[in-house]
Structures are given as structure tokens and as C-alpha cells.
């Protein structure tokens, strides 16, 4: 295949669906671990086309959604400091903190800029030596290389007015947390192709072996997802549990070693609090000791009280695969994109946002 249209080919979609229906003999629950995959499944009506005994649930595959309330509060604290220009990707601005969002903070006069790359923030620091530039470094392993590179670049330029607020989260520890939950019902995972393009396949193999759980790395188009589901169901029906790669056009077993090296040069693995889930050991990146001068938490001596999450939001149950968005009593009522109770209704990759956006098209 060479063109995007080929990954949306109705005939291939029909062929994969037919085979999935043919081989499925038992109930299986599969979790996709990427918000982009969730949106594709919902938008294209795939959830309604699968056999009745295959259940797709939606994992913590959106880094915006799992960013804790306390980290949002840290971001707001930084944005409200004098002489600070706070920089972020746009989808973080409306995520609720304990009292307000970054968007509300911006409306009150804070200098908050929406950027498309952390390297833009480095340039901003170079051009504004009288300001402190802070970049909100959010994302899975996918965005970690560019955020790490911004720190390296700032160090090379000897900029003392640049730092990052790191809120990176890592996929394999989240999988383990879900699989080790006593309420877990997941039989197999669809892993995120873009994460594995960076990190490779090897770190998923111990998870698959320990929990006897198939993991299939897939892309994001309908053909990708259906082929990935088919590969996972074949394993389940045979009693197998290995890591397979559907996304062969991008993912290599060893990943992108240059990207991994730049990550390891700047970040150290640490425990991370996931919104709705809690603390997952060794599931995040923080700026390491060598580059501590570029760690906004240290530079600004952040010490704020840890915030409680909104009790009306069931995002934790949704992201652990225990409930679907429409099972939330506040879905579409008290919780809407313009007035969200939690991050999954805000983010462009959030499961609740997908269900809300496409509910009138596909009855999921």
C-alpha cells in the first residue's frame, strides 16, 4: 500500500470484518491504547460492525486525558508568575485544574502561547532574554524526543531563561497497571503505532508474557485497526500471547535508536500520577540531574498542595476499560466539551469527546 485511501478501502474493510466474524467463537475484550485509534473506531462505525462477542474498550491512550489535576495546577502556577511566557500545545488549555483551566488563566491576563513545537519555545527564549519561557512538555514517548531536543538545544545556546514542565507518561507501565487491577477484563491490547515507532517492540514482550496477553501494534486507519483486531483475535482463539506488528510500514523491532538516545540523555524515569488512575510506578519522564536547570519544577521551586479530582468524573473507570463514556450519568449533560468535568471530554483524542462528537453518526 502506498496511499492513505488504501487504508480506508471498503473492500478490505469488508474482508477483514468477514474473517473476524468467521473465526470468533468466544467473548473477547480488547483495549486500544491510543486516543487516535479510539476516534477512528468510533468515527468509522467499526464498533458496531464487530461481532457481538467482541468488546472494544478504550484505554488511557490520550496523554492530555491522563495529565493529573495537580500538574495542571502547576502549569497555572507557572503561567501566573511575573515575567513568564508559558507555552503549550493547544489541547492542554481547556483541561480543568482544581479551580480553573489554562484558558481561564489566559483570559485573566497570563501570557500563554499556543505553539506547535518546543523548538519554537527555545527560539522564543532566545528572542526574549528578559522573559522566562516555560514549555508544557506533555505526551507519551512519541513527543519526548522533541521535548528532550529542546532542552539540549537550549543548553547549547546557553539559555538560562528556558525550562520545561515535564508531564510525560509511558505506555507499558500503564498496561501493567490495567492488567494487574483486580477488576481487569482485558484479553488483548492494540498498541499505539506512533509510540512503537519511537520505542520499538521489545519493551512490550515482558508484559505479554507475564500477563498472557496478546499485544498487536497497529496504525490508525480502518484497515489498520481491523487487521490488528483480526491478529489479536487469532491469537486469543489459539491461546497465544505474543507481540505482533501490524504497523510494519513504520514500526521496526528496535524502534528509533537516535530518538531513544536523546530521550535517555535528558530524562530519567520516575513515578507519575495519572488522572483517574492514580500513581503508576516508573511510568513517567522527568528532567534528569544533568539538565536540572531546565526543570521548571526546580527553577521555580514549585510546592503546591496536591489537588483532588472531580468526583463527578468517571474518567478513571473509562480509561481502565471498566466503563464506556455513555455509562457516565453526566455524559452530554453536566459534562460537555464546552464545560468538561474531566479531560477525556476536552482532548481531541479523548474517548468521551469521540463519543460526544460522533454519537449522532454512529450509535456506539
RODRENBA-74204 format. One record per residue (C-alpha): residue in three letters; x, y, z; residue number from 1. Coordinates in Angstrom, 3 decimals, padded with zeros to 6 digits. Layout:
(Ala; (X; Y; Z); NUM) ...
//
This chain:
(Unk; (000.000; 000.000; 000.000); 1) (Unk; (001.200; 003.498; -000.889); 2) (Unk; (-001.723; 005.825; -000.406); 3) (Unk; (-003.954; 006.734; 002.527); 4) (Unk; (-007.081; 005.776; 000.588); 5) (Unk; (-005.874; 002.180; 000.520); 6) (Unk; (-006.102; 002.033; 004.309); 7) (Unk; (-009.757; 003.043; 004.019); 8) (Unk; (-010.631; 000.622; 001.228); 9) (Unk; (-014.216; -000.627; 001.783); 10) (Unk; (-013.457; -003.995; 000.194); 11) (Unk; (-010.518; -004.636; 002.527); 12) (Unk; (-012.595; -003.480; 005.483); 13) (Unk; (-015.337; -005.917; 004.483); 14) (Unk; (-012.861; -008.760; 004.026); 15) (Unk; (-011.288; -008.267; 007.465); 16) (Unk; (-014.698; -007.962; 009.116); 17) (Unk; (-015.871; -011.155; 007.450); 18) (Unk; (-012.819; -013.055; 008.709); 19) (Unk; (-013.174; -011.648; 012.237); 20) (Unk; (-016.800; -012.801; 012.344); 21) (Unk; (-015.792; -016.203; 010.971); 22) (Unk; (-013.027; -017.007; 013.486); 23) (Unk; (-014.564; -015.553; 016.665); 24) (Unk; (-016.015; -018.324; 018.818); 25) (Unk; (-015.807; -016.830; 022.314); 26) (Unk; (-016.329; -013.458; 024.004); 27) (Unk; (-013.187; -011.315; 023.969); 28) (Unk; (-012.449; -007.840; 025.322); 29) (Unk; (-009.809; -005.800; 023.513); 30) (Unk; (-008.421; -002.436; 024.568); 31) (Unk; (-006.885; 000.070; 022.188); 32) (Unk; (-004.270; 002.154; 023.971); 33) (Unk; (-004.313; 005.240; 021.751); 34) (Unk; (-006.842; 008.050; 021.563); 35) (Unk; (-006.316; 008.350; 017.821); 36) (Unk; (-007.328; 004.727; 017.463); 37) (Unk; (-010.386; 005.344; 019.652); 38) (Unk; (-011.562; 008.203; 017.455); 39) (Unk; (-011.052; 006.150; 014.305); 40) (Unk; (-013.014; 003.225; 015.742); 41) (Unk; (-015.910; 005.463; 016.758); 42) (Unk; (-015.893; 007.802; 013.756); 43) (Unk; (-015.879; 004.980; 011.225); 44) (Unk; (-018.550; 002.941; 012.984); 45) (Unk; (-016.225; -000.025; 013.460); 46) (Unk; (-017.515; -000.754; 016.959); 47) (Unk; (-020.938; -001.501; 015.506); 48) (Unk; (-019.562; -003.790; 012.774); 49) (Unk; (-017.675; -006.200; 015.011); 50) (Unk; (-019.192; -009.466; 016.252); 51) (Unk; (-021.402; -009.055; 019.308); 52) (Unk; (-018.997; -011.089; 021.426); 53) (Unk; (-016.049; -008.757; 020.736); 54) (Unk; (-015.997; -005.769; 023.078); 55) (Unk; (-013.675; -002.843; 022.429); 56) (Unk; (-012.849; -000.691; 025.459); 57) (Unk; (-010.835; 002.480; 025.465); 58) (Unk; (-007.638; 002.768; 027.464); 59) (Unk; (-005.594; 005.690; 028.813); 60) (Unk; (-004.346; 006.434; 025.325); 61) (Unk; (-004.597; 010.207; 025.492); 62) (Unk; (-001.759; 011.986; 027.307); 63) (Unk; (-003.900; 015.092; 027.732); 64) (Unk; (-006.586; 012.985; 029.424); 65) (Unk; (-004.241; 011.396; 031.935); 66) (Unk; (-002.445; 014.602; 032.940); 67) (Unk; (-003.285; 014.974; 036.609); 68) (Unk; (-005.179; 017.867; 038.158); 69) (Unk; (-002.090; 018.736; 040.198); 70) (Unk; (000.088; 019.072; 037.094); 71) (Unk; (-002.481; 021.420; 035.542); 72) (Unk; (-002.337; 023.428; 038.766); 73) (Unk; (001.463; 023.519; 038.466); 74) (Unk; (001.112; 024.821; 034.917); 75) (Unk; (-001.272; 027.554; 036.063); 76) (Unk; (001.108; 028.478; 038.902); 77) (Unk; (003.925; 028.930; 036.373); 78) (Unk; (001.790; 030.850; 033.892); 79) (Unk; (000.826; 033.333; 036.593); 80) (Unk; (004.420; 034.102; 037.581); 81) (Unk; (005.713; 037.553; 036.617); 82) (Unk; (007.918; 037.683; 033.513); 83) (Unk; (006.892; 034.162; 032.425); 84) (Unk; (005.703; 033.257; 028.946); 85) (Unk; (004.036; 029.871; 029.287); 86) (Unk; (003.951; 027.778; 026.104); 87) (Unk; (001.773; 024.765; 025.395); 88) (Unk; (000.084; 022.672; 022.767); 89) (Unk; (-003.439; 023.954; 022.256); 90) (Unk; (-005.340; 020.941; 023.564); 91) (Unk; (-003.997; 021.481; 027.093); 92) (Unk; (-005.588; 024.879; 027.575); 93) (Unk; (-009.126; 023.740; 028.385); 94) (Unk; (-008.206; 020.804; 030.630); 95) (Unk; (-009.650; 021.599; 034.065); 96) (Unk; (-007.387; 022.027; 037.059); 97) (Unk; (-008.669; 022.109; 040.616); 98) (Unk; (-010.011; 025.659; 040.293); 99) (Unk; (-009.631; 026.756; 036.674); 100) (Unk; (-008.030; 025.944; 033.341); 101) (Unk; (-005.099; 027.479; 031.489); 102) (Unk; (-007.596; 029.083; 029.121); 103) (Unk; (-009.262; 030.862; 032.035); 104) (Unk; (-005.809; 031.803; 033.272); 105) (Unk; (-005.012; 033.289; 029.857); 106) (Unk; (-008.290; 035.213; 029.876); 107) (Unk; (-007.222; 036.748; 033.187); 108) (Unk; (-004.077; 038.163; 031.614); 109) (Unk; (-001.414; 035.448; 031.771); 110) (Unk; (000.943; 035.343; 028.779); 111) (Unk; (000.169; 031.868; 027.444); 112) (Unk; (001.210; 030.991; 023.896); 113) (Unk; (-000.007; 028.057; 021.783); 114) (Unk; (002.927; 026.547; 019.912); 115) (Unk; (003.342; 023.566; 017.599); 116) (Unk; (006.879; 022.608; 018.630); 117) (Unk; (009.060; 023.004; 021.724); 118) (Unk; (011.818; 024.281; 019.445); 119) (Unk; (009.603; 027.321; 018.843); 120) (Unk; (009.738; 027.902; 022.586); 121) (Unk; (013.544; 027.760; 022.506); 122) (Unk; (013.544; 030.408; 019.794); 123) (Unk; (011.143; 032.461; 021.899); 124) (Unk; (013.601; 032.260; 024.797); 125) (Unk; (016.432; 033.394; 022.531); 126) (Unk; (014.381; 036.361; 021.311); 127) (Unk; (013.128; 037.358; 024.780); 128) (Unk; (016.100; 037.292; 027.184); 129) (Unk; (014.150; 039.366; 029.731); 130) (Unk; (011.409; 036.690; 029.994); 131) (Unk; (011.337; 033.176; 031.413); 132) (Unk; (009.982; 030.755; 028.814); 133) (Unk; (008.346; 027.554; 030.087); 134) (Unk; (007.135; 024.812; 027.756); 135) (Unk; (004.472; 022.334; 028.906); 136) (Unk; (006.102; 019.027; 027.880); 137) (Unk; (003.138; 016.661; 027.665); 138) (Unk; (002.809; 013.390; 025.785); 139) (Unk; (003.645; 009.737; 025.541); 140) (Unk; (007.043; 008.554; 024.363); 141) (Unk; (006.131; 009.975; 020.938); 142) (Unk; (006.698; 013.611; 021.880); 143) (Unk; (009.547; 013.012; 024.324); 144) (Unk; (012.361; 013.240; 021.702); 145) (Unk; (011.397; 016.738; 020.554); 146) (Unk; (010.978; 017.947; 024.129); 147) (Unk; (014.352; 016.470; 025.067); 148) (Unk; (015.914; 018.043; 021.988); 149) (Unk; (014.612; 021.460; 023.049); 150) (Unk; (016.476; 021.124; 026.349); 151) (Unk; (019.684; 020.077; 024.579); 152) (Unk; (019.334; 022.990; 022.153); 153) (Unk; (018.724; 025.477; 024.972); 154) (Unk; (021.821; 024.185; 026.760); 155) (Unk; (023.936; 024.555; 023.618); 156) (Unk; (022.736; 028.135; 023.242); 157) (Unk; (023.445; 028.708; 026.965); 158) (Unk; (019.924; 029.996; 027.520); 159) (Unk; (019.178; 030.396; 031.210); 160) (Unk; (015.602; 031.517; 030.589); 161) (Unk; (014.175; 028.275; 029.198); 162) (Unk; (012.688; 025.342; 031.082); 163) (Unk; (010.063; 022.645; 030.675); 164) (Unk; (007.282; 021.333; 032.874); 165) (Unk; (007.570; 017.616; 032.162); 166) (Unk; (004.396; 015.536; 032.226); 167) (Unk; (005.393; 012.607; 030.040); 168) (Unk; (003.690; 009.260; 030.562); 169) (Unk; (004.833; 005.811; 029.418); 170) (Unk; (002.620; 003.140; 027.876); 171) (Unk; (003.941; -000.268; 029.101); 172) (Unk; (003.631; 000.575; 032.832); 173) (Unk; (000.048; 001.713; 032.215); 174) (Unk; (-000.716; -001.601; 030.528); 175) (Unk; (000.674; -003.427; 033.543); 176) (Unk; (-001.387; -001.308; 035.929); 177) (Unk; (-004.557; -002.136; 033.990); 178) (Unk; (-003.770; -005.851; 033.720); 179) (Unk; (-002.918; -006.152; 037.414); 180) (Unk; (-006.172; -004.482; 038.512); 181) (Unk; (-008.462; -006.978; 040.250); 182) (Unk; (-011.359; -005.765; 038.082); 183) (Unk; (-009.443; -006.225; 034.851); 184) (Unk; (-011.339; -007.826; 031.948); 185) (Unk; (-008.849; -007.142; 029.117); 186) (Unk; (-007.875; -010.112; 026.950); 187) (Unk; (-005.676; -008.292; 024.409); 188) (Unk; (-004.264; -004.866; 023.561); 189) (Unk; (-003.951; -002.852; 020.382); 190) (Unk; (-000.759; -000.867; 020.978); 191) (Unk; (-000.126; 002.599; 019.562); 192) (Unk; (001.846; 002.594; 016.339); 193) (Unk; (003.367; 006.053; 016.800); 194) (Unk; (004.737; 005.210; 020.267); 195) (Unk; (006.271; 001.993; 018.957); 196) (Unk; (007.801; 003.866; 016.005); 197) (Unk; (009.960; 005.578; 018.633); 198) (Unk; (010.369; 002.867; 021.280); 199) (Unk; (010.179; -000.328; 019.228); 200) (Unk; (008.575; -003.615; 020.261); 201) (Unk; (010.844; -005.220; 022.819); 202) (Unk; (009.531; -003.494; 025.977); 203) (Unk; (006.061; -004.956; 025.318); 204) (Unk; (007.219; -008.575; 025.262); 205) (Unk; (007.629; -008.978; 029.062); 206) (Unk; (004.100; -007.578; 029.524); 207) (Unk; (002.600; -010.008; 027.017); 208) (Unk; (004.419; -012.927; 028.629); 209) (Unk; (003.745; -012.010; 032.266); 210) (Unk; (000.002; -011.489; 031.794); 211) (Unk; (-000.512; -013.988; 028.932); 212) (Unk; (-001.990; -011.115; 026.925); 213) (Unk; (-001.606; -010.629; 023.150); 214) (Unk; (-000.369; -007.177; 022.113); 215) (Unk; (-000.750; -006.098; 018.487); 216) (Unk; (000.859; -002.847; 017.350); 217) (Unk; (-001.460; -001.122; 014.887); 218) (Unk; (-001.939; 002.047; 012.905); 219) (Unk; (-004.924; 004.346; 012.978); 220) (Unk; (-006.925; 003.838; 009.800); 221) (Unk; (-009.891; 001.426; 009.488); 222) (Unk; (-007.883; -001.223; 007.641); 223) (Unk; (-005.070; -000.965; 010.203); 224) (Unk; (-007.414; -001.385; 013.122); 225) (Unk; (-009.430; -004.245; 011.672); 226) (Unk; (-006.309; -006.133; 010.681); 227) (Unk; (-004.953; -005.547; 014.195); 228) (Unk; (-008.184; -006.804; 015.758); 229) (Unk; (-008.077; -009.862; 013.498); 230) (Unk; (-004.474; -010.598; 014.512); 231) (Unk; (-005.368; -010.260; 018.208); 232) (Unk; (-008.452; -012.480; 017.930); 233) (Unk; (-006.460; -015.150; 016.064); 234) (Unk; (-004.001; -015.248; 018.958); 235) (Unk; (-006.775; -015.408; 021.539); 236) (Unk; (-008.581; -018.206; 019.730); 237) (Unk; (-005.323; -020.183; 019.549); 238) (Unk; (-004.359; -019.499; 023.165); 239) (Unk; (-001.276; -017.492; 022.134); 240) (Unk; (000.126; -014.335; 023.752); 241) (Unk; (002.842; -012.600; 021.776); 242) (Unk; (003.674; -009.153; 020.453); 243) (Unk; (002.829; -008.707; 016.777); 244) (Unk; (003.357; -005.775; 014.456); 245) (Unk; (000.575; -004.763; 012.077); 246) (Unk; (002.105; -001.300; 011.555); 247) (Unk; (005.086; -002.626; 009.625); 248) (Unk; (005.278; 000.392; 007.330); 249) (Unk; (006.676; 002.430; 010.238); 250) (Unk; (007.453; 000.283; 013.274); 251) (Unk; (010.710; -001.649; 013.475); 252) (Unk; (011.536; -004.020; 016.280); 253) (Unk; (014.364; -001.831; 017.627); 254) (Unk; (012.447; 001.433; 017.205); 255) (Unk; (014.266; 004.691; 016.511); 256) (Unk; (017.522; 004.410; 018.426); 257) (Unk; (018.549; 008.036; 017.857); 258) (Unk; (015.258; 009.216; 019.328); 259) (Unk; (015.568; 006.853; 022.297); 260) (Unk; (019.131; 008.050; 022.927); 261) (Unk; (018.074; 011.707; 023.053); 262) (Unk; (015.260; 010.794; 025.457); 263) (Unk; (017.661; 008.926; 027.739); 264) (Unk; (020.179; 011.778; 027.682); 265) (Unk; (017.691; 014.302; 029.097); 266) (Unk; (015.032; 012.371; 031.015); 267) (Unk; (015.005; 009.954; 033.933); 268) (Unk; (012.139; 007.553; 034.593); 269) (Unk; (010.004; 008.410; 037.622); 270) (Unk; (006.644; 007.615; 039.189); 271) (Unk; (003.735; 009.522; 037.661); 272) (Unk; (000.207; 010.298; 038.818); 273) (Unk; (-002.349; 009.523; 036.098); 274) (Unk; (-005.656; 011.375; 036.211); 275) (Unk; (-008.415; 008.991; 037.255); 276) (Unk; (-005.993; 006.114; 037.819); 277) (Unk; (-003.514; 007.216; 040.467); 278) (Unk; (000.225; 006.770; 040.796); 279) (Unk; (001.802; 004.233; 038.447); 280) (Unk; (005.416; 003.389; 039.338); 281) (Unk; (008.084; 004.147; 036.732); 282) (Unk; (005.511; 005.478; 034.287); 283) (Unk; (006.820; 008.971; 033.541); 284) (Unk; (009.794; 011.052; 032.457); 285) (Unk; (011.297; 013.875; 034.493); 286) (Unk; (014.271; 016.063; 033.567); 287) (Unk; (017.411; 014.399; 034.880); 288) (Unk; (020.085; 015.779; 037.186); 289) (Unk; (022.379; 016.831; 034.338); 290) (Unk; (019.767; 019.193; 032.955); 291) (Unk; (018.097; 020.197; 036.234); 292) (Unk; (018.490; 023.895; 035.384); 293) (Unk; (015.891; 023.306; 032.669); 294) (Unk; (013.409; 021.662; 035.037); 295) (Unk; (010.657; 024.215; 035.736); 296) (Unk; (009.680; 022.459; 038.979); 297) (Unk; (013.178; 023.099; 040.354); 298) (Unk; (013.742; 026.513; 038.765); 299) (Unk; (010.510; 027.936; 040.194); 300) (Unk; (010.569; 025.869; 043.389); 301) (Unk; (007.044; 024.596; 042.791); 302) (Unk; (005.487; 023.377; 046.014); 303) (Unk; (001.708; 023.469; 045.776); 304) (Unk; (-000.873; 021.367; 047.536); 305) (Unk; (-001.900; 018.213; 045.696); 306) (Unk; (-005.392; 018.626; 044.300); 307) (Unk; (-008.323; 016.240; 044.419); 308) (Unk; (-010.056; 015.157; 041.231); 309) (Unk; (-013.655; 015.970; 040.374); 310) (Unk; (-015.791; 013.277; 041.992); 311) (Unk; (-018.420; 013.611; 039.266); 312) (Unk; (-015.961; 012.476; 036.581); 313) (Unk; (-015.557; 008.720; 035.986); 314) (Unk; (-012.606; 009.112; 033.617); 315) (Unk; (-010.609; 006.579; 035.633); 316) (Unk; (-013.168; 003.828; 035.065); 317) (Unk; (-013.343; 004.715; 031.378); 318) (Unk; (-009.573; 004.712; 030.869); 319) (Unk; (-009.206; 001.411; 032.727); 320) (Unk; (-011.781; -000.138; 030.407); 321) (Unk; (-014.348; -000.675; 033.144); 322) (Unk; (-016.979; 001.636; 031.655); 323) (Unk; (-017.867; 003.322; 028.365); 324) (Unk; (-018.362; 007.111; 028.118); 325) (Unk; (-022.138; 006.832; 027.741); 326) (Unk; (-022.305; 004.947; 031.036); 327) (Unk; (-021.361; 008.158; 032.819); 328) (Unk; (-024.513; 009.837; 034.220); 329) (Unk; (-023.036; 013.257; 033.401); 330) (Unk; (-022.140; 012.489; 029.768); 331) (Unk; (-023.680; 015.096; 027.472); 332) (Unk; (-025.464; 016.725; 030.404); 333) (Unk; (-023.230; 018.252; 033.086); 334) (Unk; (-020.191; 017.262; 031.040); 335) (Unk; (-019.817; 018.656; 027.526); 336) (Unk; (-016.776; 019.864; 025.546); 337) (Unk; (-017.557; 023.495; 026.362); 338) (Unk; (-017.975; 022.695; 030.086); 339) (Unk; (-015.997; 019.499; 030.776); 340) (Unk; (-015.822; 017.761; 034.113); 341) (Unk; (-012.696; 015.913; 033.042); 342) (Unk; (-010.018; 015.813; 030.388); 343) (Unk; (-011.449; 012.961; 028.208); 344) (Unk; (-014.234; 015.325; 027.130); 345) (Unk; (-011.742; 018.072; 026.221); 346) (Unk; (-008.940; 016.455; 024.283); 347) (Unk; (-009.100; 015.845; 020.556); 348) (Unk; (-008.104; 012.264; 021.402); 349) (Unk; (-010.353; 011.766; 024.432); 350) (Unk; (-012.802; 008.855; 024.417); 351) (Unk; (-015.648; 010.980; 025.800); 352) (Unk; (-015.047; 013.616; 023.121); 353) (Unk; (-015.175; 010.906; 020.431); 354) (Unk; (-018.489; 009.550; 021.692); 355) (Unk; (-019.923; 013.054; 022.017); 356) (Unk; (-018.765; 014.177; 018.574); 357) (Unk; (-019.886; 011.100; 016.650); 358) (Unk; (-022.911; 009.972; 018.678); 359) (Unk; (-025.313; 011.272; 016.032); 360) (Unk; (-023.452; 009.391; 013.301); 361) (Unk; (-022.635; 006.044; 014.868); 362) (Unk; (-024.624; 004.602; 017.756); 363) (Unk; (-021.770; 003.359; 019.911); 364) 
//
